[in-house]
Amino acid sequence: MLGKLFVNSSFRIVTFTFAIMKWYDYYELKIEDCKLTEIYDCPWLRMLQEYNVMPLDSISYAIYIIPRFHKKNQFLMNR
């Protein structure tokens, strides 16, 4: 999500362009003696309940999160 914030001071108007970032963490499934951390060579993720607001200029690259629609809170990251 992108947004713009305008700050009006007595000297000038400043514009901040920002993004709201949703955070993910790696998901592990332990089946007997092995750990499953990737599916189709994509890391397996779960969505956290954390959000941050950061300047758009500080984002260096984008990644693509692919939801697994038939599973709850499971996602894949396309590198």
Sequence and secondary structure as in RCSB ss.txt:
>XXXX:A:sequence
MLGKLFVNSSFRIVTFTFAIMKWYDYYELKIEDCKLTEIYDCPWLRMLQEYNVMPLDSISYAIYIIPRFHKKNQF
LMNR
>XXXX:A:secstr
 EEEEEEE SS EEEEEEEEEEEEEE  EEETTEEE EETTEEEEEEEEEEEEEEGGG     EEEE TTSTT E
EEE 
